[in-house]
């Protein structure tokens, strides 16, 4: 009798352990789920002090609130999950669910025809850039990205890129000569610098401060907010307002993960991606003015450049663009360019 009771107790214990383990297991494929809560990790290379991670936190709070806690977005800033290219690869593989990239050109490695914000002087104003990515150009990017396994939810803004360096103010194209610049890991960016007879070295953004500090490169080009929040003013003397490239900041999700979400969750995520896109764009415009003054107060020498001369100098890049982008995309871009 004692033996029977012992066996019965053991069977009940094993049954309890198995049922508990099954109840706590996460679904395979797609976002991690715990107790019916979907967790989405989103990567950003921007420093935590930058506007993008701060706005992403607001986005995450809104999504969690509007899904009654059923969808949680974890914001991972400071490049802690890897470089821009490493994290977009992780999004594509499903290792992480989302990324707020600092350029639409992040898709270049999968389809060079999507890297529209690598075209120098493509958009003369922010308004023209917004109209393009919110209109025909954005639709083409979303379609192409989906074919590569991505869902593009919105186009936030990284902003206009400007030159900084430790050698001299850059006013004319000739002033670039002899200055070693860090550039993003983009074929067209390197082509643009080569066309301008400038030296260009790809370096991951989190490694850039050290490269400037140690003299590995003399200069770099980034939007004002990143220049300030990465503290490049500590290791750079000159800021030349070239505005040679406008970078969008696409919010990207793994397509399979997106398709695995309930329709009501998709609606909340996409609605807030666009809502906070508009908020971030507006704040970024105002912030740039404030940060330019702070940079000047901290000793950075700021100057304008001869944009017309630069635009003429990069025309060969545009001449080569048709093979890269195709007629449909170039025609769409040109609708907003003028």
C-alpha positions in Angstrom: 0.0 0.0 0.0 2.8 2.4 0.9 4.5 1.6 -2.4 1.3 2.4 -4.3 1.0 5.8 -2.5 4.6 6.6 -3.3 4.1 5.8 -7.0 0.9 7.9 -7.1 2.7 10.9 -5.5 5.5 10.6 -8.0 3.1 10.5 -10.9 1.2 13.6 -9.7 4.5 15.5 -9.2 5.7 14.7 -12.7 2.4 15.7 -14.2 2.5 19.0 -12.4 6.1 19.7 -13.6 5.2 18.9 -17.2 2.0 21.0 -17.2 3.8 24.0 -15.6 6.6 23.8 -18.2 4.2 23.7 -21.1 2.3 26.6 -19.7 5.4 28.8 -19.4 6.9 28.0 -22.8 7.1 30.7 -25.5 5.7 30.2 -29.0 8.3 29.3 -31.6 8.9 31.9 -34.4 7.9 35.5 -34.1 8.0 37.8 -31.1 8.7 36.4 -27.6 5.5 35.7 -25.7 5.3 35.4 -21.9 1.9 34.7 -20.3 0.2 36.0 -23.5 2.4 39.1 -23.6 4.2 39.9 -26.8 7.7 41.4 -26.3 9.2 43.3 -29.2 12.9 44.4 -29.0 13.7 47.5 -31.0 17.4 48.5 -31.7 18.8 52.0 -32.1 22.4 53.1 -32.7 21.6 56.5 -31.3 22.8 57.5 -27.8 20.2 57.3 -25.1 20.4 61.1 -24.7 19.3 61.6 -28.3 15.7 62.5 -29.4 15.1 59.2 -31.2 15.5 56.8 -28.2 13.5 59.3 -26.0 10.7 59.3 -28.5 10.9 55.5 -29.0 10.3 55.2 -25.2 7.1 57.3 -25.6 6.1 55.1 -28.5 6.7 52.0 -26.4 4.6 53.4 -23.5 1.7 54.2 -25.9 1.7 50.8 -27.5 1.7 49.0 -24.1 -1.1 51.2 -22.8 -3.3 50.8 -25.8 -2.9 47.1 -25.9 -3.6 46.8 -22.2 -0.1 45.5 -21.5 -0.3 42.8 -24.1 2.4 44.2 -26.3 5.6 45.5 -24.8 8.3 47.3 -26.8 11.8 47.1 -25.3 14.0 50.0 -26.5 17.7 49.2 -26.8 19.7 52.3 -27.6 23.5 53.1 -27.7 24.1 50.4 -30.3 24.1 47.8 -27.5 22.6 45.1 -29.8 25.2 45.8 -32.5 26.0 48.2 -35.4 23.3 49.4 -37.8 24.2 46.7 -40.3 24.4 44.0 -37.6 21.0 44.8 -36.2 19.2 45.0 -39.5 20.6 41.5 -40.2 19.2 40.4 -36.9 15.8 41.9 -37.7 15.8 40.1 -41.0 16.7 36.8 -39.3 14.2 37.3 -36.5 16.8 37.4 -33.8 15.4 40.8 -32.8 12.0 42.1 -33.9 12.5 45.8 -34.8 15.0 48.5 -35.6 14.8 52.3 -35.8 17.6 52.7 -38.4 19.4 56.0 -39.0 19.1 55.9 -42.7 16.8 54.4 -45.4 20.1 53.3 -46.9 20.2 50.5 -44.3 18.4 48.4 -47.0 21.2 48.9 -49.5 22.9 45.6 -48.7 19.6 43.8 -49.7 18.5 46.1 -52.6 20.7 49.1 -53.6 17.6 50.6 -55.3 16.1 51.4 -51.9 18.9 53.6 -50.6 17.2 56.8 -51.9 18.5 59.0 -49.1 22.1 58.4 -50.2 21.5 60.6 -53.3 23.3 63.9 -52.5 21.2 67.0 -52.4 18.1 65.1 -53.3 15.7 67.1 -51.2 16.2 70.8 -50.8 13.8 71.1 -47.8 12.6 69.0 -45.0 9.1 69.4 -46.4 10.1 68.0 -49.8 11.7 65.0 -48.0 8.7 64.3 -45.9 6.4 64.5 -48.9 8.6 62.0 -50.7 8.8 59.4 -48.0 5.1 59.9 -47.1 4.1 59.6 -50.7 5.2 57.7 -53.9 8.8 57.3 -52.9 7.9 55.8 -49.5 5.4 53.4 -51.1 8.1 52.1 -53.4 10.5 51.7 -50.5 7.9 49.8 -48.4 7.1 47.5 -51.3 10.8 46.8 -52.0 11.6 46.2 -48.3 8.7 43.8 -47.9 10.1 41.7 -50.7 13.2 41.4 -48.6 11.4 40.4 -45.5 10.8 43.7 -43.8 7.8 45.7 -42.7 8.4 49.5 -42.8 6.0 51.1 -40.4 7.1 54.8 -40.7 9.8 57.2 -41.7 11.1 59.1 -38.7 13.9 61.6 -39.3 17.7 61.5 -38.7 18.1 64.8 -40.5 20.5 66.7 -42.8 24.1 65.6 -42.6 26.9 68.2 -42.3 30.7 68.1 -42.3 32.8 68.4 -39.2 36.6 68.2 -39.1 39.8 69.3 -37.3 41.7 70.7 -40.3 39.8 73.7 -41.8 36.3 75.2 -42.5 34.8 73.6 -45.6 33.3 76.2 -47.9 34.3 75.0 -51.4 34.7 71.5 -52.8 38.5 72.0 -52.9 38.5 72.3 -49.1 37.8 68.6 -48.7 41.1 67.6 -50.2 43.5 65.9 -47.8 40.9 65.5 -45.0 40.2 61.9 -43.9 36.5 61.5 -43.3 34.6 58.8 -41.6 31.4 57.8 -43.6 28.6 55.3 -43.0 28.9 51.9 -44.5 27.3 52.8 -47.8 28.5 52.3 -51.4 26.9 55.5 -52.6 28.2 57.6 -49.7 31.7 56.4 -50.6 31.0 57.1 -54.3 29.9 60.6 -53.4 33.1 61.4 -51.4 35.3 59.9 -54.2 33.5 62.1 -56.7 34.3 65.1 -54.5 38.0 63.9 -54.4 37.7 63.4 -50.7 39.0 60.5 -48.6 36.3 58.3 -47.1 36.7 55.5 -44.5 33.7 53.4 -43.2 33.6 53.2 -39.4 30.7 52.0 -37.2 29.0 54.9 -35.4 29.7 53.7 -31.9 33.4 53.6 -32.7 33.6 57.0 -34.3 34.4 59.2 -31.2 37.5 57.2 -30.5 38.5 57.3 -34.2 38.3 61.1 -34.1 40.0 61.3 -30.8 42.9 59.2 -31.9 43.2 60.8 -35.3 42.3 57.7 -37.3 40.1 60.1 -39.2 40.0 63.9 -39.3 36.3 64.4 -39.8 32.9 63.0 -40.2 29.4 63.9 -41.4 26.2 63.5 -39.4 23.1 65.4 -38.4 23.4 68.1 -35.7 21.7 66.1 -33.0 24.1 63.1 -33.4 27.1 65.5 -33.5 26.1 67.0 -30.2 24.8 63.8 -28.4 27.9 61.8 -29.4 29.9 64.8 -28.1 31.9 65.1 -31.3 32.3 68.8 -30.4 34.9 67.6 -27.9 37.1 66.2 -30.7 36.1 68.4 -33.7 36.8 72.1 -34.4 34.7 73.0 -37.5 31.1 72.4 -38.5 30.3 73.2 -42.1 26.5 73.3 -42.8 26.5 71.4 -46.1 23.2 69.5 -45.7 24.5 67.3 -48.5 22.3 64.3 -47.5 18.9 64.1 -45.8 18.5 60.8 -43.9 15.1 59.3 -43.0 15.0 57.0 -40.1 12.8 54.0 -41.0 11.0 52.0 -38.3 11.5 48.4 -39.5 10.0 45.1 -38.3 10.6 41.6 -39.3 7.8 40.8 -41.7 7.1 37.3 -40.3 6.8 38.8 -36.8 4.5 41.5 -38.1 2.3 38.9 -39.8 2.1 36.9 -36.6 0.6 39.8 -34.6 -3.1 40.1 -34.0 -4.7 42.7 -36.4 -5.7 44.9 -33.5 -2.1 45.0 -32.3 -0.9 45.8 -35.8 -3.3 48.7 -35.9 -2.0 50.1 -32.6 1.7 49.7 -33.5 1.4 51.3 -37.0 -0.9 54.1 -35.8 1.6 55.1 -33.1 4.6 54.6 -35.3 3.2 57.3 -37.5 2.0 59.5 -34.6 5.4 59.6 -33.0 7.0 60.0 -36.5 5.3 63.3 -36.8 6.2 64.3 -33.2 9.8 63.3 -33.6 10.1 65.2 -36.9 8.7 68.4 -35.4 10.9 68.2 -32.3 14.0 67.4 -34.4 13.6 70.6 -36.4 13.4 72.8 -33.2 16.1 70.8 -31.5 18.6 71.4 -34.3 18.4 75.2 -33.8 19.0 74.8 -30.1 21.9 72.5 -30.6 23.6 74.6 -33.2 23.7 77.4 -30.6 25.1 75.0 -28.0 27.8 73.8 -30.3 28.8 77.4 -31.1 28.8 78.2 -27.4 31.1 75.2 -26.8 33.7 76.5 -29.2 32.8 74.9 -32.5 33.4 77.2 -35.5 30.3 77.0 -37.8 30.1 78.1 -41.4 27.9 77.9 -44.5 29.1 76.1 -47.7 28.7 76.9 -51.4 25.9 74.4 -52.0 25.5 75.2 -55.7 29.1 74.2 -56.3 28.7 71.0 -54.4 25.5 70.1 -56.3 27.3 70.6 -59.6 30.2 68.5 -58.4 28.1 65.5 -57.5 26.2 65.4 -60.8 28.2 62.3 -61.8 26.6 60.4 -58.9 23.2 61.3 -60.3 24.2 60.3 -63.8 25.1 56.8 -62.5 21.9 56.6 -60.4 19.5 55.3 -63.1 21.2 51.8 -63.1 21.0 51.7 -59.3 17.5 53.0 -58.7 15.6 52.4 -61.9 13.4 54.8 -63.8 10.3 54.4 -61.7 12.1 55.3 -58.4 14.1 58.2 -60.0 11.0 59.7 -61.5 9.3 59.5 -58.2 12.2 61.2 -56.4 12.4 64.0 -59.0 8.7 64.8 -58.4 9.6 66.0 -55.0 13.1 67.3 -55.7 12.1 70.5 -57.5 
